[in-house]
Amino acid sequence: MFSRRQLLATTATTLATTLVPAQAATAAARRPAAGPAARIARPTVEYAPHPLGLDT
């Protein structure tokens, strides 16, 4: 049988090894790029009109 302390330690270790590195990678991906790639504008997406005129 596991004690409450063992379960908390196991949970904390699991979160530290799985969740925290994933959040760091996500935060790094959200940072704006540096250099020439940062100056490229986002492409504009154009949509075709709906064939039955159901555009809103």
CHARMM-style PDB file with segment names, atoms N, HN, CA, C and O in Angstrom:
ATOM      1  N   MET     1       0.836  -1.167   0.000  1.00  0.00      PROA
ATOM      2  CA  MET     1       0.000   0.000   0.000  1.00  0.00      PROA
ATOM      3  C   MET     1       0.892   1.245   0.000  1.00  0.00      PROA
ATOM      4  O   MET     1       1.896   1.303   0.710  1.00  0.00      PROA
ATOM      5  N   PHE     2       0.518   2.215  -0.788  1.00  0.00      PROA
ATOM      6  HN  PHE     2      -0.297   2.167  -1.365  1.00  0.00      PROA
ATOM      7  CA  PHE     2       1.281   3.452  -0.883  1.00  0.00      PROA
ATOM      8  C   PHE     2       0.798   4.455   0.157  1.00  0.00      PROA
ATOM      9  O   PHE     2      -0.395   4.549   0.447  1.00  0.00      PROA
ATOM     10  N   SER     3       1.729   5.185   0.700  1.00  0.00      PROA
ATOM     11  HN  SER     3       2.698   5.109   0.464  1.00  0.00      PROA
ATOM     12  CA  SER     3       1.341   6.255   1.616  1.00  0.00      PROA
ATOM     13  C   SER     3       1.015   7.506   0.809  1.00  0.00      PROA
ATOM     14  O   SER     3       1.368   7.606  -0.366  1.00  0.00      PROA
ATOM     15  N   ARG     4       0.358   8.430   1.430  1.00  0.00      PROA
ATOM     16  HN  ARG     4       0.071   8.348   2.385  1.00  0.00      PROA
ATOM     17  CA  ARG     4       0.010   9.686   0.768  1.00  0.00      PROA
ATOM     18  C   ARG     4       1.274  10.430   0.328  1.00  0.00      PROA
ATOM     19  O   ARG     4       1.303  11.034  -0.744  1.00  0.00      PROA
ATOM     20  N   ARG     5       2.313  10.381   1.160  1.00  0.00      PROA
ATOM     21  HN  ARG     5       2.290   9.889   2.030  1.00  0.00      PROA
ATOM     22  CA  ARG     5       3.576  11.050   0.837  1.00  0.00      PROA
ATOM     23  C   ARG     5       4.218  10.435  -0.413  1.00  0.00      PROA
ATOM     24  O   ARG     5       4.739  11.159  -1.262  1.00  0.00      PROA
ATOM     25  N   GLN     6       4.181   9.103  -0.525  1.00  0.00      PROA
ATOM     26  HN  GLN     6       3.758   8.516   0.165  1.00  0.00      PROA
ATOM     27  CA  GLN     6       4.748   8.445  -1.699  1.00  0.00      PROA
ATOM     28  C   GLN     6       3.974   8.815  -2.962  1.00  0.00      PROA
ATOM     29  O   GLN     6       4.577   9.045  -4.011  1.00  0.00      PROA
ATOM     30  N   LEU     7       2.653   8.875  -2.871  1.00  0.00      PROA
ATOM     31  HN  LEU     7       2.164   8.689  -2.019  1.00  0.00      PROA
ATOM     32  CA  LEU     7       1.844   9.243  -4.028  1.00  0.00      PROA
ATOM     33  C   LEU     7       2.120  10.677  -4.458  1.00  0.00      PROA
ATOM     34  O   LEU     7       2.229  10.953  -5.652  1.00  0.00      PROA
ATOM     35  N   LEU     8       2.233  11.595  -3.497  1.00  0.00      PROA
ATOM     36  HN  LEU     8       2.144  11.371  -2.526  1.00  0.00      PROA
ATOM     37  CA  LEU     8       2.531  12.986  -3.834  1.00  0.00      PROA
ATOM     38  C   LEU     8       3.909  13.117  -4.470  1.00  0.00      PROA
ATOM     39  O   LEU     8       4.081  13.870  -5.428  1.00  0.00      PROA
ATOM     40  N   ALA     9       4.890  12.391  -3.945  1.00  0.00      PROA
ATOM     41  HN  ALA     9       4.750  11.779  -3.167  1.00  0.00      PROA
ATOM     42  CA  ALA     9       6.238  12.449  -4.505  1.00  0.00      PROA
ATOM     43  C   ALA     9       6.261  11.879  -5.916  1.00  0.00      PROA
ATOM     44  O   ALA     9       6.913  12.432  -6.802  1.00  0.00      PROA
ATOM     45  N   THR    10       5.557  10.783  -6.124  1.00  0.00      PROA
ATOM     46  HN  THR    10       5.028  10.333  -5.404  1.00  0.00      PROA
ATOM     47  CA  THR    10       5.501  10.177  -7.457  1.00  0.00      PROA
ATOM     48  C   THR    10       4.805  11.103  -8.444  1.00  0.00      PROA
ATOM     49  O   THR    10       5.263  11.263  -9.575  1.00  0.00      PROA
ATOM     50  N   THR    11       3.707  11.712  -8.024  1.00  0.00      PROA
ATOM     51  HN  THR    11       3.336  11.582  -7.105  1.00  0.00      PROA
ATOM     52  CA  THR    11       2.978  12.634  -8.894  1.00  0.00      PROA
ATOM     53  C   THR    11       3.830  13.851  -9.229  1.00  0.00      PROA
ATOM     54  O   THR    11       3.871  14.277 -10.383  1.00  0.00      PROA
ATOM     55  N   ALA    12       4.505  14.410  -8.241  1.00  0.00      PROA
ATOM     56  HN  ALA    12       4.472  14.063  -7.304  1.00  0.00      PROA
ATOM     57  CA  ALA    12       5.355  15.579  -8.477  1.00  0.00      PROA
ATOM     58  C   ALA    12       6.493  15.246  -9.427  1.00  0.00      PROA
ATOM     59  O   ALA    12       6.828  16.047 -10.300  1.00  0.00      PROA
ATOM     60  N   THR    13       7.087  14.082  -9.266  1.00  0.00      PROA
ATOM     61  HN  THR    13       6.816  13.431  -8.557  1.00  0.00      PROA
ATOM     62  CA  THR    13       8.182  13.674 -10.147  1.00  0.00      PROA
ATOM     63  C   THR    13       7.684  13.470 -11.570  1.00  0.00      PROA
ATOM     64  O   THR    13       8.340  13.889 -12.524  1.00  0.00      PROA
ATOM     65  N   THR    14       6.543  12.839 -11.717  1.00  0.00      PROA
ATOM     66  HN  THR    14       6.011  12.499 -10.942  1.00  0.00      PROA
ATOM     67  CA  THR    14       5.980  12.607 -13.048  1.00  0.00      PROA
ATOM     68  C   THR    14       5.666  13.924 -13.746  1.00  0.00      PROA
ATOM     69  O   THR    14       5.983  14.093 -14.923  1.00  0.00      PROA
ATOM     70  N   LEU    15       5.048  14.852 -13.032  1.00  0.00      PROA
ATOM     71  HN  LEU    15       4.791  14.714 -12.076  1.00  0.00      PROA
ATOM     72  CA  LEU    15       4.729  16.149 -13.630  1.00  0.00      PROA
ATOM     73  C   LEU    15       5.990  16.919 -13.996  1.00  0.00      PROA
ATOM     74  O   LEU    15       6.045  17.566 -15.042  1.00  0.00      PROA
ATOM     75  N   ALA    16       6.994  16.851 -13.145  1.00  0.00      PROA
ATOM     76  HN  ALA    16       6.950  16.325 -12.296  1.00  0.00      PROA
ATOM     77  CA  ALA    16       8.229  17.585 -13.412  1.00  0.00      PROA
ATOM     78  C   ALA    16       8.952  17.042 -14.634  1.00  0.00      PROA
ATOM     79  O   ALA    16       9.597  17.803 -15.356  1.00  0.00      PROA
ATOM     80  N   THR    17       8.858  15.751 -14.875  1.00  0.00      PROA
ATOM     81  HN  THR    17       8.335  15.133 -14.288  1.00  0.00      PROA
ATOM     82  CA  THR    17       9.589  15.175 -16.004  1.00  0.00      PROA
ATOM     83  C   THR    17       8.797  15.178 -17.299  1.00  0.00      PROA
ATOM     84  O   THR    17       9.386  15.046 -18.372  1.00  0.00      PROA
ATOM     85  N   THR    18       7.478  15.326 -17.231  1.00  0.00      PROA
ATOM     86  HN  THR    18       7.000  15.433 -16.360  1.00  0.00      PROA
ATOM     87  CA  THR    18       6.681  15.280 -18.460  1.00  0.00      PROA
ATOM     88  C   THR    18       6.056  16.619 -18.816  1.00  0.00      PROA
ATOM     89  O   THR    18       6.154  17.062 -19.960  1.00  0.00      PROA
ATOM     90  N   LEU    19       5.422  17.262 -17.864  1.00  0.00      PROA
ATOM     91  HN  LEU    19       5.342  16.902 -16.935  1.00  0.00      PROA
ATOM     92  CA  LEU    19       4.652  18.463 -18.159  1.00  0.00      PROA
ATOM     93  C   LEU    19       5.524  19.698 -18.318  1.00  0.00      PROA
ATOM     94  O   LEU    19       5.316  20.472 -19.253  1.00  0.00      PROA
ATOM     95  N   VAL    20       6.480  19.906 -17.445  1.00  0.00      PROA
ATOM     96  HN  VAL    20       6.649  19.277 -16.685  1.00  0.00      PROA
ATOM     97  CA  VAL    20       7.294  21.125 -17.470  1.00  0.00      PROA
ATOM     98  C   VAL    20       8.116  21.238 -18.754  1.00  0.00      PROA
ATOM     99  O   VAL    20       8.125  22.314 -19.351  1.00  0.00      PROA
ATOM    100  N   PRO    21       8.812  20.187 -19.216  1.00  0.00      PROA
ATOM    101  CA  PRO    21       9.534  20.327 -20.488  1.00  0.00      PROA
ATOM    102  C   PRO    21       8.606  20.610 -21.670  1.00  0.00      PROA
ATOM    103  O   PRO    21       8.987  21.327 -22.595  1.00  0.00      PROA
ATOM    104  N   ALA    22       7.401  20.057 -21.648  1.00  0.00      PROA
ATOM    105  HN  ALA    22       7.091  19.475 -20.896  1.00  0.00      PROA
ATOM    106  CA  ALA    22       6.452  20.317 -22.736  1.00  0.00      PROA
ATOM    107  C   ALA    22       6.025  21.774 -22.737  1.00  0.00      PROA
ATOM    108  O   ALA    22       5.890  22.376 -23.802  1.00  0.00      PROA
ATOM    109  N   GLN    23       5.808  22.351 -21.557  1.00  0.00      PROA
ATOM    110  HN  GLN    23       5.917  21.861 -20.692  1.00  0.00      PROA
ATOM    111  CA  GLN    23       5.426  23.758 -21.480  1.00  0.00      PROA
ATOM    112  C   GLN    23       6.566  24.655 -21.932  1.00  0.00      PROA
ATOM    113  O   GLN    23       6.326  25.677 -22.575  1.00  0.00      PROA
ATOM    114  N   ALA    24       7.798  24.294 -21.609  1.00  0.00      PROA
ATOM    115  HN  ALA    24       7.992  23.464 -21.087  1.00  0.00      PROA
ATOM    116  CA  ALA    24       8.944  25.097 -22.035  1.00  0.00      PROA
ATOM    117  C   ALA    24       9.070  25.077 -23.555  1.00  0.00      PROA
ATOM    118  O   ALA    24       9.378  26.101 -24.164  1.00  0.00      PROA
ATOM    119  N   ALA    25       8.835  23.927 -24.167  1.00  0.00      PROA
ATOM    120  HN  ALA    25       8.585  23.095 -23.672  1.00  0.00      PROA
ATOM    121  CA  ALA    25       8.906  23.833 -25.625  1.00  0.00      PROA
ATOM    122  C   ALA    25       7.791  24.645 -26.271  1.00  0.00      PROA
ATOM    123  O   ALA    25       8.001  25.278 -27.305  1.00  0.00      PROA
ATOM    124  N   THR    26       6.611  24.629 -25.667  1.00  0.00      PROA
ATOM    125  HN  THR    26       6.441  24.115 -24.826  1.00  0.00      PROA
ATOM    126  CA  THR    26       5.495  25.404 -26.197  1.00  0.00      PROA
ATOM    127  C   THR    26       5.780  26.893 -26.098  1.00  0.00      PROA
ATOM    128  O   THR    26       5.498  27.642 -27.033  1.00  0.00      PROA
ATOM    129  N   ALA    27       6.331  27.325 -24.982  1.00  0.00      PROA
ATOM    130  HN  ALA    27       6.560  26.716 -24.222  1.00  0.00      PROA
ATOM    131  CA  ALA    27       6.660  28.741 -24.809  1.00  0.00      PROA
ATOM    132  C   ALA    27       7.728  29.177 -25.806  1.00  0.00      PROA
ATOM    133  O   ALA    27       7.671  30.289 -26.329  1.00  0.00      PROA
ATOM    134  N   ALA    28       8.695  28.313 -26.069  1.00  0.00      PROA
ATOM    135  HN  ALA    28       8.741  27.409 -25.644  1.00  0.00      PROA
ATOM    136  CA  ALA    28       9.738  28.645 -27.039  1.00  0.00      PROA
ATOM    137  C   ALA    28       9.155  28.747 -28.444  1.00  0.00      PROA
ATOM    138  O   ALA    28       9.594  29.579 -29.238  1.00  0.00      PROA
ATOM    139  N   ALA    29       8.180  27.918 -28.753  1.00  0.00      PROA
ATOM    140  HN  ALA    29       7.822  27.243 -28.108  1.00  0.00      PROA
ATOM    141  CA  ALA    29       7.563  27.965 -30.078  1.00  0.00      PROA
ATOM    142  C   ALA    29       6.728  29.223 -30.261  1.00  0.00      PROA
ATOM    143  O   ALA    29       6.554  29.688 -31.388  1.00  0.00      PROA
ATOM    144  N   ARG    30       6.208  29.784 -29.167  1.00  0.00      PROA
ATOM    145  HN  ARG    30       6.350  29.406 -28.252  1.00  0.00      PROA
ATOM    146  CA  ARG    30       5.373  30.979 -29.267  1.00  0.00      PROA
ATOM    147  C   ARG    30       6.187  32.261 -29.394  1.00  0.00      PROA
ATOM    148  O   ARG    30       5.659  33.289 -29.815  1.00  0.00      PROA
ATOM    149  N   ARG    31       7.462  32.210 -29.035  1.00  0.00      PROA
ATOM    150  HN  ARG    31       7.891  31.374 -28.693  1.00  0.00      PROA
ATOM    151  CA  ARG    31       8.287  33.413 -29.129  1.00  0.00      PROA
ATOM    152  C   ARG    31       8.441  33.820 -30.588  1.00  0.00      PROA
ATOM    153  O   ARG    31       8.549  32.958 -31.461  1.00  0.00      PROA
ATOM    154  N   PRO    32       8.453  35.110 -30.863  1.00  0.00      PROA
ATOM    155  CA  PRO    32       8.634  35.539 -32.247  1.00  0.00      PROA
ATOM    156  C   PRO    32      10.019  35.161 -32.760  1.00  0.00      PROA
ATOM    157  O   PRO    32      11.001  35.174 -32.017  1.00  0.00      PROA
ATOM    158  N   ALA    33      10.073  34.833 -34.015  1.00  0.00      PROA
ATOM    159  HN  ALA    33       9.276  34.823 -34.618  1.00  0.00      PROA
ATOM    160  CA  ALA    33      11.344  34.455 -34.629  1.00  0.00      PROA
ATOM    161  C   ALA    33      12.233  35.681 -34.778  1.00  0.00      PROA
ATOM    162  O   ALA    33      11.749  36.805 -34.910  1.00  0.00      PROA
ATOM    163  N   ALA    34      13.512  35.449 -34.755  1.00  0.00      PROA
ATOM    164  HN  ALA    34      13.905  34.536 -34.648  1.00  0.00      PROA
ATOM    165  CA  ALA    34      14.474  36.535 -34.944  1.00  0.00      PROA
ATOM    166  C   ALA    34      15.049  36.436 -36.353  1.00  0.00      PROA
ATOM    167  O   ALA    34      15.085  35.356 -36.943  1.00  0.00      PROA
ATOM    168  N   GLY    35      15.487  37.541 -36.872  1.00  0.00      PROA
ATOM    169  HN  GLY    35      15.457  38.418 -36.392  1.00  0.00      PROA
ATOM    170  CA  GLY    35      16.129  37.535 -38.175  1.00  0.00      PROA
ATOM    171  C   GLY    35      15.152  37.795 -39.303  1.00  0.00      PROA
ATOM    172  O   GLY    35      14.051  38.298 -39.080  1.00  0.00      PROA
ATOM    173  N   PRO    36      15.563  37.447 -40.528  1.00  0.00      PROA
ATOM    174  CA  PRO    36      14.744  37.758 -41.702  1.00  0.00      PROA
ATOM    175  C   PRO    36      13.377  37.077 -41.691  1.00  0.00      PROA
ATOM    176  O   PRO    36      12.417  37.620 -42.238  1.00  0.00      PROA
ATOM    177  N   ALA    37      13.276  35.914 -41.087  1.00  0.00      PROA
ATOM    178  HN  ALA    37      14.056  35.473 -40.643  1.00  0.00      PROA
ATOM    179  CA  ALA    37      11.996  35.204 -41.073  1.00  0.00      PROA
ATOM    180  C   ALA    37      10.942  35.972 -40.280  1.00  0.00      PROA
ATOM    181  O   ALA    37       9.747  35.823 -40.536  1.00  0.00      PROA
ATOM    182  N   ALA    38      11.370  36.788 -39.327  1.00  0.00      PROA
ATOM    183  HN  ALA    38      12.340  36.909 -39.119  1.00  0.00      PROA
ATOM    184  CA  ALA    38      10.420  37.537 -38.514  1.00  0.00      PROA
ATOM    185  C   ALA    38       9.748  38.643 -39.313  1.00  0.00      PROA
ATOM    186  O   ALA    38       8.672  39.108 -38.938  1.00  0.00      PROA
ATOM    187  N   ARG    39      10.360  39.069 -40.398  1.00  0.00      PROA
ATOM    188  HN  ARG    39      11.235  38.692 -40.703  1.00  0.00      PROA
ATOM    189  CA  ARG    39       9.819  40.176 -41.182  1.00  0.00      PROA
ATOM    190  C   ARG    39       8.840  39.725 -42.258  1.00  0.00      PROA
ATOM    191  O   ARG    39       8.235  40.567 -42.922  1.00  0.00      PROA
ATOM    192  N   ILE    40       8.669  38.438 -42.447  1.00  0.00      PROA
ATOM    193  HN  ILE    40       9.160  37.753 -41.908  1.00  0.00      PROA
ATOM    194  CA  ILE    40       7.751  37.932 -43.469  1.00  0.00      PROA
ATOM    195  C   ILE    40       6.326  38.077 -42.947  1.00  0.00      PROA
ATOM    196  O   ILE    40       5.999  37.592 -41.864  1.00  0.00      PROA
ATOM    197  N   ALA    41       5.493  38.742 -43.721  1.00  0.00      PROA
ATOM    198  HN  ALA    41       5.760  39.136 -44.601  1.00  0.00      PROA
ATOM    199  CA  ALA    41       4.101  38.954 -43.311  1.00  0.00      PROA
ATOM    200  C   ALA    41       3.332  37.645 -43.416  1.00  0.00      PROA
ATOM    201  O   ALA    41       3.674  36.765 -44.206  1.00  0.00      PROA
ATOM    202  N   ARG    42       2.311  37.537 -42.623  1.00  0.00      PROA
ATOM    203  HN  ARG    42       2.033  38.252 -41.981  1.00  0.00      PROA
ATOM    204  CA  ARG    42       1.464  36.348 -42.702  1.00  0.00      PROA
ATOM    205  C   ARG    42       0.687  36.378 -44.005  1.00  0.00      PROA
ATOM    206  O   ARG    42       0.199  37.433 -44.411  1.00  0.00      PROA
ATOM    207  N   PRO    43       0.566  35.241 -44.660  1.00  0.00      PROA
ATOM    208  CA  PRO    43      -0.177  35.219 -45.924  1.00  0.00      PROA
ATOM    209  C   PRO    43      -1.668  35.459 -45.696  1.00  0.00      PROA
ATOM    210  O   PRO    43      -2.221  35.062 -44.670  1.00  0.00      PROA
ATOM    211  N   THR    44      -2.292  36.094 -46.635  1.00  0.00      PROA
ATOM    212  HN  THR    44      -1.842  36.416 -47.469  1.00  0.00      PROA
ATOM    213  CA  THR    44      -3.728  36.342 -46.572  1.00  0.00      PROA
ATOM    214  C   THR    44      -4.458  35.158 -47.190  1.00  0.00      PROA
ATOM    215  O   THR    44      -4.100  34.691 -48.271  1.00  0.00      PROA
ATOM    216  N   VAL    45      -5.467  34.684 -46.507  1.00  0.00      PROA
ATOM    217  HN  VAL    45      -5.758  35.063 -45.629  1.00  0.00      PROA
ATOM    218  CA  VAL    45      -6.256  33.561 -47.006  1.00  0.00      PROA
ATOM    219  C   VAL    45      -7.535  34.118 -47.605  1.00  0.00      PROA
ATOM    220  O   VAL    45      -8.275  34.846 -46.944  1.00  0.00      PROA
ATOM    221  N   GLU    46      -7.791  33.773 -48.858  1.00  0.00      PROA
ATOM    222  HN  GLU    46      -7.190  33.181 -49.395  1.00  0.00      PROA
ATOM    223  CA  GLU    46      -9.011  34.222 -49.525  1.00  0.00      PROA
ATOM    224  C   GLU    46      -9.924  33.020 -49.719  1.00  0.00      PROA
ATOM    225  O   GLU    46      -9.482  31.943 -50.118  1.00  0.00      PROA
ATOM    226  N   TYR    47     -11.187  33.221 -49.432  1.00  0.00      PROA
ATOM    227  HN  TYR    47     -11.546  34.096 -49.108  1.00  0.00      PROA
ATOM    228  CA  TYR    47     -12.153  32.145 -49.547  1.00  0.00      PROA
ATOM    229  C   TYR    47     -13.052  32.388 -50.753  1.00  0.00      PROA
ATOM    230  O   TYR    47     -13.405  33.527 -51.060  1.00  0.00      PROA
ATOM    231  N   ALA    48     -13.416  31.302 -51.432  1.00  0.00      PROA
ATOM    232  HN  ALA    48     -13.129  30.377 -51.183  1.00  0.00      PROA
ATOM    233  CA  ALA    48     -14.346  31.400 -52.554  1.00  0.00      PROA
ATOM    234  C   ALA    48     -15.760  31.570 -52.008  1.00  0.00      PROA
ATOM    235  O   ALA    48     -16.065  31.077 -50.922  1.00  0.00      PROA
ATOM    236  N   PRO    49     -16.631  32.266 -52.751  1.00  0.00      PROA
ATOM    237  CA  PRO    49     -18.013  32.412 -52.284  1.00  0.00      PROA
ATOM    238  C   PRO    49     -18.729  31.061 -52.297  1.00  0.00      PROA
ATOM    239  O   PRO    49     -18.406  30.174 -53.087  1.00  0.00      PROA
ATOM    240  N   HSD    50     -19.691  30.931 -51.416  1.00  0.00      PROA
ATOM    241  HN  HSD    50     -19.953  31.652 -50.774  1.00  0.00      PROA
ATOM    242  CA  HSD    50     -20.462  29.697 -51.340  1.00  0.00      PROA
ATOM    243  C   HSD    50     -21.310  29.568 -52.601  1.00  0.00      PROA
ATOM    244  O   HSD    50     -21.901  30.556 -53.037  1.00  0.00      PROA
ATOM    245  N   PRO    51     -21.386  28.378 -53.201  1.00  0.00      PROA
ATOM    246  CA  PRO    51     -22.125  28.214 -54.459  1.00  0.00      PROA
ATOM    247  C   PRO    51     -23.621  28.525 -54.342  1.00  0.00      PROA
ATOM    248  O   PRO    51     -24.241  28.875 -55.346  1.00  0.00      PROA
ATOM    249  N   LEU    52     -24.214  28.411 -53.164  1.00  0.00      PROA
ATOM    250  HN  LEU    52     -23.711  28.126 -52.349  1.00  0.00      PROA
ATOM    251  CA  LEU    52     -25.632  28.703 -52.996  1.00  0.00      PROA
ATOM    252  C   LEU    52     -25.868  30.073 -52.370  1.00  0.00      PROA
ATOM    253  O   LEU    52     -26.997  30.403 -52.007  1.00  0.00      PROA
ATOM    254  N   GLY    53     -24.820  30.863 -52.242  1.00  0.00      PROA
ATOM    255  HN  GLY    53     -23.903  30.594 -52.537  1.00  0.00      PROA
ATOM    256  CA  GLY    53     -24.962  32.196 -51.684  1.00  0.00      PROA
ATOM    257  C   GLY    53     -25.201  32.215 -50.186  1.00  0.00      PROA
ATOM    258  O   GLY    53     -25.842  33.132 -49.674  1.00  0.00      PROA
ATOM    259  N   LEU    54     -24.696  31.220 -49.479  1.00  0.00      PROA
ATOM    260  HN  LEU    54     -24.175  30.475 -49.895  1.00  0.00      PROA
ATOM    261  CA  LEU    54     -24.924  31.127 -48.041  1.00  0.00      PROA
ATOM    262  C   LEU    54     -23.805  31.771 -47.230  1.00  0.00      PROA
ATOM    263  O   LEU    54     -23.610  31.424 -46.065  1.00  0.00      PROA
ATOM    264  N   ASP    55     -23.078  32.691 -47.822  1.00  0.00      PROA
ATOM    265  HN  ASP    55     -23.237  32.973 -48.768  1.00  0.00      PROA
ATOM    266  CA  ASP    55     -22.001  33.366 -47.101  1.00  0.00      PROA
ATOM    267  C   ASP    55     -22.584  34.241 -46.002  1.00  0.00      PROA
ATOM    268  O   ASP    55     -23.616  34.888 -46.180  1.00  0.00      PROA
ATOM    269  N   THR    56     -21.908  34.248 -44.874  1.00  0.00      PROA
ATOM    270  HN  THR    56     -21.069  33.723 -44.729  1.00  0.00      PROA
ATOM    271  CA  THR    56     -22.384  35.099 -43.774  1.00  0.00      PROA
ATOM    272  C   THR    56     -21.337  36.123 -43.428  1.00  0.00      PROA
ATOM    273  OT1 THR    56     -21.543  36.936 -42.527  1.00  0.00      PROA
TER     274      THR     56
END
